[in-house]
Amino acid sequence: MAQRAKARRGQQRQRLLLAIALGSALSWMGCQSAGHTGGFGRWQTRVRQCSFERGAAGGEHGPQARRCHLVRLEQNLEGLLSVRFLADGASPQERAEHLLFAGVLERGQRPMLCRPDGRCLPRWPTRLAVATVAATSFDGRGLATTVPRTLLARGNCELKRTEVRCQASNDAGEVWSAQARL
């Protein structure tokens, strides 16, 4: 029993260190100009069909579903990737909502090919081991209406030429899922 607890603390420590590394990478990228990104940048596309859900597993309120219209892949360091689903808001005060899955590429997966101007091309198919999930809502001016929540989570994303699917959950029972047809 003590060894299980010790192993679980080790796994939690690894996820926390990964979350810190992801946060540091995102902060560092915010300070870099697009012309000096090296092998880093993003790719995005409008989607034909897209939705995401978030909620508590077995919760009384059920999952909150949103339609999304854009998927963005962001590569801040080779091997680290985030998949962002962008949706219209649930009310006139809440104009947009983002759900982000971030983590590391699974073994054998190749990073996106990025140009010096920050534009990238994904390499299909790709699998991502999710370490964190973040959700944010924005008003009509593009200002955050909620405090951005970034939570440790476990899950995966599958990125194919015609489809992107992500799912994750955490120890508190929160679950997230998203899918888009490209």
VOKOLFI-534235 format. One record per residue: chain; residue number from 1; x, y, z of N, C-alpha, C in turn. Coordinates in nm, 2 decimals. Last residue first. Example, Ala and Ser with C-alpha at 12.3 -4.5 7.8 and 13.67 -1.06 7.14 Angstrom:
A	2	1.28	-0.22	0.71	1.37	-0.11	0.71	1.29	0.00	0.79
A	1	1.32	-0.57	0.78	1.23	-0.45	0.78	1.32	-0.33	0.78
END
This chain:
A	182	-1.20	1.79	-4.00	-1.13	1.89	-4.07	-1.17	1.90	-4.21
A	181	-1.40	1.76	-3.72	-1.38	1.70	-3.86	-1.32	1.82	-3.94
A	180	-1.32	1.72	-3.38	-1.34	1.81	-3.49	-1.31	1.73	-3.62
A	179	-1.39	1.69	-3.03	-1.36	1.63	-3.16	-1.40	1.73	-3.27
A	178	-1.32	1.65	-2.69	-1.34	1.74	-2.80	-1.32	1.66	-2.93
A	177	-1.37	1.64	-2.33	-1.36	1.57	-2.46	-1.39	1.67	-2.57
A	176	-1.31	1.60	-1.99	-1.31	1.69	-2.11	-1.30	1.60	-2.23
A	175	-1.40	1.58	-1.64	-1.37	1.52	-1.77	-1.39	1.62	-1.88
A	174	-1.33	1.55	-1.30	-1.36	1.63	-1.41	-1.32	1.56	-1.54
A	173	-1.24	1.41	-1.08	-1.36	1.36	-1.15	-1.40	1.45	-1.27
A	172	-1.00	1.47	-0.97	-1.12	1.53	-0.90	-1.25	1.48	-0.97
A	171	-0.81	1.36	-1.13	-0.84	1.29	-1.01	-0.96	1.34	-0.94
A	170	-0.93	1.42	-1.47	-0.84	1.44	-1.36	-0.89	1.36	-1.24
A	169	-0.91	1.35	-1.83	-0.98	1.35	-1.70	-0.88	1.38	-1.59
A	168	-0.97	1.38	-2.18	-0.88	1.38	-2.06	-0.97	1.38	-1.94
A	167	-0.94	1.37	-2.54	-1.01	1.34	-2.42	-0.92	1.34	-2.30
A	166	-0.97	1.46	-2.88	-0.90	1.47	-2.75	-0.99	1.43	-2.64
A	165	-0.93	1.44	-3.23	-1.00	1.39	-3.11	-0.92	1.40	-2.99
A	164	-0.96	1.54	-3.56	-0.88	1.56	-3.43	-0.98	1.53	-3.32
A	163	-0.95	1.44	-3.90	-1.01	1.44	-3.77	-0.91	1.47	-3.66
A	162	-0.80	1.41	-4.13	-0.94	1.45	-4.14	-1.01	1.47	-4.01
A	161	-0.54	1.35	-4.05	-0.56	1.45	-4.16	-0.70	1.49	-4.17
A	160	-0.55	1.33	-3.69	-0.54	1.27	-3.82	-0.57	1.38	-3.93
A	159	-0.45	1.30	-3.37	-0.46	1.40	-3.48	-0.44	1.33	-3.61
A	158	-0.57	1.24	-3.06	-0.53	1.17	-3.19	-0.56	1.27	-3.30
A	157	-0.47	1.28	-2.73	-0.53	1.34	-2.85	-0.48	1.26	-2.97
A	156	-0.55	1.17	-2.39	-0.47	1.17	-2.52	-0.55	1.25	-2.62
A	155	-0.49	1.20	-2.04	-0.57	1.16	-2.15	-0.48	1.16	-2.28
A	154	-0.51	1.36	-1.73	-0.45	1.25	-1.81	-0.54	1.22	-1.92
A	153	-0.42	1.68	-1.58	-0.51	1.58	-1.63	-0.44	1.47	-1.70
A	152	-0.41	1.98	-1.40	-0.34	1.86	-1.44	-0.45	1.76	-1.48
A	151	-0.55	2.28	-1.54	-0.56	2.17	-1.44	-0.48	2.05	-1.49
A	150	-0.61	2.61	-1.55	-0.53	2.51	-1.61	-0.52	2.40	-1.50
A	149	-0.84	2.86	-1.62	-0.81	2.74	-1.53	-0.73	2.64	-1.61
A	148	-0.85	3.21	-1.62	-0.81	3.09	-1.69	-0.78	2.97	-1.59
A	147	-1.13	3.36	-1.49	-0.99	3.33	-1.46	-0.95	3.20	-1.54
A	146	-1.34	3.50	-1.74	-1.31	3.40	-1.63	-1.16	3.39	-1.61
A	145	-1.32	3.67	-1.95	-1.43	3.69	-1.85	-1.42	3.60	-1.73
A	144	-1.06	3.82	-2.12	-1.10	3.70	-2.05	-1.21	3.74	-1.95
A	143	-1.14	4.01	-2.41	-1.09	4.00	-2.28	-1.14	3.88	-2.20
A	142	-1.25	4.05	-2.66	-1.14	3.96	-2.65	-1.08	3.95	-2.51
A	141	-1.48	4.19	-2.66	-1.36	4.27	-2.69	-1.23	4.18	-2.68
A	140	-1.68	4.01	-2.59	-1.67	4.06	-2.73	-1.55	4.14	-2.76
A	139	-1.49	3.79	-2.36	-1.61	3.88	-2.40	-1.59	3.93	-2.54
A	138	-1.41	3.44	-2.31	-1.38	3.58	-2.35	-1.50	3.66	-2.38
A	137	-1.30	3.17	-2.10	-1.40	3.24	-2.17	-1.37	3.39	-2.20
A	136	-1.10	2.88	-2.10	-1.11	3.02	-2.08	-1.23	3.08	-2.16
A	135	-0.93	2.59	-1.97	-1.05	2.65	-2.03	-1.06	2.80	-2.00
A	134	-0.69	2.33	-2.01	-0.72	2.47	-1.97	-0.85	2.52	-2.04
A	133	-0.51	2.05	-1.90	-0.63	2.10	-1.97	-0.66	2.24	-1.92
A	132	-0.21	1.85	-1.93	-0.29	1.96	-1.87	-0.41	1.99	-1.96
A	131	-0.13	1.62	-2.06	-0.08	1.64	-1.92	-0.16	1.75	-1.85
A	130	-0.18	1.38	-2.31	-0.23	1.50	-2.24	-0.18	1.51	-2.10
A	129	0.01	1.27	-2.56	-0.03	1.23	-2.42	-0.06	1.36	-2.34
A	128	-0.08	1.25	-2.89	-0.03	1.34	-2.79	-0.08	1.28	-2.65
A	127	0.00	1.14	-3.22	-0.07	1.11	-3.09	0.00	1.19	-2.98
A	126	-0.07	1.19	-3.56	0.01	1.22	-3.45	-0.07	1.19	-3.32
A	125	-0.04	1.08	-3.91	-0.11	1.10	-3.79	-0.02	1.13	-3.67
A	124	0.08	1.40	-4.00	-0.03	1.31	-3.97	0.01	1.17	-3.98
A	123	0.23	1.68	-3.90	0.27	1.55	-3.96	0.16	1.45	-3.91
A	122	0.14	2.02	-3.97	0.13	1.90	-3.89	0.18	1.78	-3.97
A	121	0.33	2.30	-4.03	0.25	2.20	-4.09	0.25	2.07	-4.00
A	120	0.33	2.65	-3.92	0.37	2.51	-3.91	0.28	2.42	-4.00
A	119	0.47	2.97	-3.90	0.37	2.89	-3.96	0.42	2.74	-3.96
A	118	0.69	3.12	-3.81	0.60	3.07	-3.71	0.48	2.98	-3.77
A	117	0.88	3.20	-4.00	0.77	3.29	-3.97	0.67	3.24	-3.87
A	116	1.04	2.97	-4.03	1.09	3.08	-3.94	0.98	3.18	-3.91
A	115	0.81	2.69	-4.01	0.89	2.78	-4.08	0.94	2.89	-3.99
A	114	0.79	2.35	-3.88	0.76	2.50	-3.87	0.86	2.58	-3.95
A	113	0.63	2.05	-3.86	0.74	2.12	-3.94	0.70	2.27	-3.94
A	112	0.57	1.91	-3.54	0.52	1.98	-3.67	0.65	2.04	-3.73
A	111	0.74	1.60	-3.44	0.69	1.73	-3.42	0.64	1.80	-3.55
A	110	0.64	1.25	-3.46	0.72	1.36	-3.50	0.66	1.50	-3.48
A	109	0.64	0.98	-3.23	0.57	1.08	-3.30	0.66	1.20	-3.34
A	108	0.78	0.81	-3.07	0.78	0.78	-3.21	0.71	0.88	-3.30
A	107	0.58	0.85	-2.78	0.71	0.80	-2.84	0.69	0.77	-2.99
A	106	0.36	1.14	-2.81	0.40	1.00	-2.77	0.52	0.96	-2.84
A	105	0.43	1.47	-2.72	0.41	1.38	-2.82	0.44	1.24	-2.77
A	104	0.27	1.61	-2.42	0.39	1.57	-2.50	0.36	1.47	-2.61
A	103	0.03	1.87	-2.39	0.11	1.76	-2.34	0.23	1.73	-2.43
A	102	-0.30	2.01	-2.35	-0.15	2.03	-2.38	-0.08	1.91	-2.32
A	101	-0.59	2.13	-2.47	-0.53	2.01	-2.43	-0.38	2.03	-2.46
A	100	-0.83	2.39	-2.42	-0.69	2.35	-2.46	-0.65	2.23	-2.39
A	99	-1.10	2.57	-2.53	-1.06	2.45	-2.45	-0.93	2.40	-2.50
A	98	-1.24	2.89	-2.52	-1.13	2.80	-2.56	-1.12	2.69	-2.47
A	97	-1.51	3.09	-2.62	-1.46	3.00	-2.52	-1.35	2.91	-2.59
A	96	-1.67	3.41	-2.66	-1.59	3.30	-2.71	-1.54	3.21	-2.59
A	95	-1.85	3.58	-2.54	-1.85	3.57	-2.68	-1.77	3.45	-2.73
A	94	-2.06	3.64	-2.30	-1.95	3.54	-2.31	-1.94	3.51	-2.46
A	93	-2.28	3.79	-2.32	-2.17	3.85	-2.25	-2.04	3.76	-2.27
A	92	-2.46	3.63	-2.47	-2.41	3.75	-2.53	-2.29	3.81	-2.46
A	91	-2.34	3.28	-2.41	-2.43	3.40	-2.39	-2.38	3.52	-2.46
A	90	-2.15	3.10	-2.47	-2.29	3.05	-2.43	-2.39	3.16	-2.42
A	89	-1.94	3.17	-2.76	-1.98	3.17	-2.62	-2.12	3.12	-2.60
A	88	-1.79	2.96	-3.00	-1.86	3.07	-2.97	-1.91	3.06	-2.82
A	87	-1.46	2.81	-2.96	-1.60	2.80	-2.97	-1.66	2.94	-2.95
A	86	-1.17	2.63	-3.04	-1.23	2.76	-3.02	-1.38	2.76	-3.05
A	85	-0.93	2.42	-2.90	-1.06	2.42	-2.97	-1.13	2.55	-2.94
A	84	-0.60	2.34	-2.93	-0.69	2.43	-2.88	-0.82	2.43	-2.97
A	83	-0.34	2.15	-2.83	-0.45	2.14	-2.92	-0.56	2.23	-2.86
A	82	0.01	2.17	-2.80	-0.12	2.19	-2.75	-0.22	2.19	-2.86
A	81	0.32	1.99	-2.74	0.21	2.04	-2.83	0.09	2.07	-2.76
A	80	0.65	1.92	-2.74	0.54	1.97	-2.66	0.44	2.02	-2.76
A	79	0.83	1.85	-2.93	0.79	1.74	-2.84	0.67	1.78	-2.75
A	78	0.98	2.16	-2.94	0.97	2.03	-3.01	0.94	1.92	-2.90
A	77	0.77	2.40	-2.80	0.90	2.33	-2.79	0.88	2.20	-2.87
A	76	0.53	2.48	-2.90	0.62	2.58	-2.83	0.76	2.53	-2.81
A	75	0.30	2.46	-3.12	0.42	2.38	-3.08	0.51	2.49	-3.03
A	74	-0.04	2.43	-3.14	0.07	2.52	-3.11	0.18	2.44	-3.06
A	73	-0.32	2.41	-3.35	-0.21	2.34	-3.29	-0.10	2.43	-3.26
A	72	-0.67	2.48	-3.34	-0.53	2.54	-3.35	-0.43	2.45	-3.28
A	71	-0.98	2.49	-3.49	-0.88	2.41	-3.42	-0.74	2.47	-3.44
A	70	-1.30	2.64	-3.49	-1.16	2.65	-3.52	-1.08	2.55	-3.43
A	69	-1.55	2.62	-3.39	-1.54	2.65	-3.53	-1.40	2.65	-3.58
A	68	-1.77	2.42	-3.17	-1.65	2.50	-3.20	-1.64	2.52	-3.35
A	67	-2.03	2.41	-2.94	-1.99	2.39	-3.08	-1.87	2.48	-3.10
A	66	-2.03	2.25	-2.62	-2.02	2.37	-2.70	-1.98	2.33	-2.85
A	65	-2.18	2.11	-2.33	-2.14	2.10	-2.47	-2.13	2.23	-2.54
A	64	-2.12	2.01	-2.02	-2.15	2.13	-2.09	-2.09	2.12	-2.23
A	63	-2.25	1.71	-1.87	-2.15	1.78	-1.94	-2.20	1.91	-2.01
A	62	-2.45	1.72	-1.56	-2.41	1.67	-1.69	-2.30	1.76	-1.76
A	61	-2.52	1.78	-1.31	-2.55	1.88	-1.41	-2.52	1.83	-1.55
A	60	-2.44	1.58	-1.15	-2.58	1.60	-1.16	-2.62	1.69	-1.27
A	59	-2.17	1.37	-1.28	-2.22	1.49	-1.21	-2.37	1.50	-1.24
A	58	-2.02	1.17	-1.39	-2.14	1.13	-1.30	-2.20	1.25	-1.23
A	57	-1.76	1.38	-1.40	-1.80	1.24	-1.43	-1.91	1.21	-1.33
A	56	-1.83	1.72	-1.49	-1.79	1.62	-1.38	-1.84	1.48	-1.42
A	55	-1.72	1.87	-1.80	-1.81	1.85	-1.68	-1.75	1.75	-1.59
A	54	-1.73	1.96	-2.14	-1.65	1.95	-2.01	-1.75	1.94	-1.90
A	53	-1.69	1.91	-2.49	-1.77	1.90	-2.36	-1.67	1.90	-2.24
A	52	-1.70	2.04	-2.82	-1.63	1.99	-2.70	-1.72	2.00	-2.58
A	51	-1.71	2.00	-3.18	-1.78	2.02	-3.05	-1.68	1.98	-2.94
A	50	-1.75	2.04	-3.52	-1.66	2.05	-3.41	-1.75	2.07	-3.28
A	49	-1.71	2.02	-3.87	-1.79	1.99	-3.76	-1.70	1.99	-3.64
A	48	-1.53	2.16	-4.03	-1.66	2.13	-4.08	-1.76	2.10	-3.97
A	47	-1.31	2.43	-3.92	-1.36	2.29	-3.92	-1.50	2.28	-3.98
A	46	-1.02	2.62	-4.00	-1.16	2.61	-3.97	-1.21	2.47	-3.99
A	45	-0.70	2.57	-3.85	-0.79	2.56	-3.96	-0.94	2.57	-3.91
A	44	-0.35	2.64	-3.78	-0.49	2.64	-3.74	-0.58	2.62	-3.87
A	43	-0.04	2.61	-3.63	-0.12	2.57	-3.74	-0.26	2.58	-3.70
A	42	0.25	2.77	-3.50	0.12	2.72	-3.49	0.06	2.69	-3.63
A	41	0.58	2.73	-3.36	0.48	2.81	-3.41	0.34	2.74	-3.40
A	40	0.93	2.65	-3.40	0.81	2.67	-3.32	0.71	2.75	-3.39
A	39	1.19	2.64	-3.47	1.11	2.53	-3.51	0.97	2.54	-3.44
A	38	1.24	2.98	-3.47	1.31	2.85	-3.48	1.23	2.74	-3.54
A	37	1.12	3.23	-3.42	1.07	3.11	-3.35	1.15	2.98	-3.37
A	36	1.15	3.49	-3.51	1.27	3.42	-3.44	1.22	3.30	-3.37
A	35	0.93	3.61	-3.61	1.04	3.58	-3.70	1.15	3.51	-3.64
A	34	0.76	3.65	-3.39	0.73	3.54	-3.48	0.85	3.51	-3.57
A	33	0.94	3.70	-3.08	0.88	3.75	-3.21	0.86	3.64	-3.30
A	32	0.87	3.60	-2.75	0.95	3.58	-2.87	0.87	3.64	-2.99
A	31	0.71	3.60	-2.53	0.81	3.70	-2.54	0.89	3.70	-2.67
A	30	0.55	3.38	-2.55	0.48	3.51	-2.55	0.58	3.62	-2.57
A	29	0.73	3.17	-2.51	0.69	3.20	-2.65	0.62	3.33	-2.66
A	28	0.75	3.18	-2.23	0.87	3.22	-2.32	0.83	3.25	-2.46
A	27	0.50	3.09	-2.16	0.54	3.23	-2.12	0.66	3.27	-2.21
A	26	0.51	2.83	-2.27	0.41	2.92	-2.32	0.45	3.07	-2.28
A	25	0.72	2.73	-2.11	0.73	2.73	-2.26	0.63	2.83	-2.32
A	24	0.61	2.74	-1.86	0.73	2.82	-1.89	0.75	2.83	-2.04
A	23	0.40	2.56	-1.89	0.37	2.70	-1.86	0.49	2.79	-1.89
A	22	0.54	2.32	-1.94	0.45	2.37	-2.04	0.42	2.52	-2.02
A	21	0.68	2.30	-1.70	0.75	2.31	-1.82	0.67	2.37	-1.93
A	20	0.46	2.26	-1.53	0.55	2.38	-1.51	0.63	2.41	-1.63
A	19	0.36	2.02	-1.63	0.28	2.14	-1.63	0.36	2.27	-1.62
A	18	0.58	1.86	-1.56	0.55	1.88	-1.70	0.46	2.00	-1.72
A	17	0.57	1.87	-1.28	0.69	1.92	-1.35	0.66	1.95	-1.50
A	16	0.32	1.74	-1.25	0.34	1.88	-1.21	0.46	1.94	-1.28
A	15	0.38	1.49	-1.35	0.28	1.57	-1.42	0.29	1.72	-1.38
A	14	0.57	1.41	-1.15	0.60	1.42	-1.30	0.51	1.50	-1.37
A	13	0.41	1.42	-0.92	0.52	1.51	-0.93	0.57	1.52	-1.08
A	12	0.23	1.21	-0.98	0.18	1.35	-0.96	0.29	1.45	-0.98
A	11	0.41	1.00	-0.98	0.34	1.03	-1.10	0.29	1.17	-1.10
A	10	0.49	1.00	-0.71	0.59	1.02	-0.82	0.53	1.06	-0.95
A	9	0.25	0.95	-0.59	0.31	1.08	-0.56	0.42	1.11	-0.67
A	8	0.22	0.68	-0.68	0.12	0.78	-0.72	0.18	0.92	-0.70
A	7	0.44	0.56	-0.55	0.43	0.56	-0.70	0.34	0.67	-0.75
A	6	0.35	0.59	-0.28	0.48	0.65	-0.33	0.48	0.66	-0.48
A	5	0.12	0.44	-0.29	0.11	0.58	-0.26	0.23	0.65	-0.30
A	4	0.23	0.19	-0.34	0.14	0.25	-0.44	0.13	0.40	-0.41
A	3	0.39	0.15	-0.11	0.46	0.17	-0.24	0.36	0.23	-0.35
A	2	0.19	0.13	0.08	0.28	0.24	0.09	0.35	0.26	-0.05
A	1	0.08	-0.12	0.00	0.00	0.00	0.00	0.09	0.13	0.00
END
